[in-house]
Amino acid sequence: MGDNTIPAGSELIDGLLDGGYEVDTITTIYGPAGSGKTTFCLLCMIDIIEKGKKVIFIDSEGGFSVTRLGQLTKNCQDVLDKVIFLRPTNFEEQKKVFENLKEAVTEKTGLIIVDTISMLYRLELANEENAQNANRELSKQISILNEIARKKNIAVVVTSPVYSDFDHRDRVNLVGGDILKYGSKCLIEIQKLHKNKRKAILKKHRSLPEGKEAMFEIVQEGIKKI
């Protein structure tokens, strides 16, 4: 584990990022449902815990699966014992989770995962009257994550869904848009191709060139590089 990165628990991501996720910033992984975003989070979580650290996992859409975790590690219960799970069910609850997040972080915390950061935010946007407040609140949550990442030297990995532009069907948009783009120093887009094939594309990084790609499949044991 280097001074500036942590292993991602996946050779594919370690290769894409020249070592792993950076510790003092936010990495956002975005893509359609079923593209592998949560699997990447779980692989990193397992790796960090095996190195003696603890993990905070904010699960905003009930996507965490103990069954899936058991497919990825033989030490399922040991891993679960070292994770703090926070499960907001609406955007107001997510707001309270973030207000208390700094107190939940200790010197033993090695990773914060937010899967996903923008799903409940997106539901809030359905009411136009709430849109401005929702944007302000999401910006505040990203700011809190950045402050923790920098001050505590912790890696933060967040996921976000995508949506298609009505006028440009082939264009994929990140839910949370510019708020997430500007707040994250690293952006990884996951594309679903034909059958079970996926593509990970490095869209933003402060020290690596954009456009780097890696092909993979999701398998029971995790991620298989193609």
Order of alpha helices (4+ residues) and beta strands (2+ residues): beta-alpha-beta-beta-alpha-beta-alpha-alpha-beta-alpha-alpha-beta-alpha-alpha-beta-beta-beta-alpha-beta-beta-beta-beta
